[in-house]
Amino acid sequence: MSTTLVTLSFQVGVGYALGDYAQLHSNGGSGDIDWVDPVSDEHLDLFPGGAGIYGWGHAPWGHFRWGHAHAMRVPGWGYFPWGHAPWGHGAATVSTQVEVTGCGGITYAFACYDEAGNQHEGTPEEVTVGIHAAPDAPTGLKKSAYNKTTDILSLTAA
């Protein structure tokens, strides 16, 4: 049976800490997403290589109100959203690849967990991926070409 390699990515938002990780879940092609058993046991680090930890959102940018208009005593850049959502977070993207057999629509979602394995609150964003794998050649024949645009398979004798 034909297989297709699918790459899925997740933009890490604000609200996660070092040690937090994501796991990929899916519906296997029908029904609701299986939130109990992930697609694989792979733990995707939400801060790969330290990305997003030491960005502009940390001292001095997000932790000090340098945008505060001191002379006028009014809020400046250091207030919503600048000082409250560090720029350094949300700068990391985690990706994984999944090998899919056959064709159809499969719904995926990354669920995020803290270091102890507790799932973060909130509903992970789901995405449905349409899989269109090239068909296998019938027994006794071999595939010589396949045009994805026209969906034409060319076969020759084995």
Order of alpha helices (4+ residues) and beta strands (2+ residues): beta-beta-beta-beta-beta-beta-beta-beta
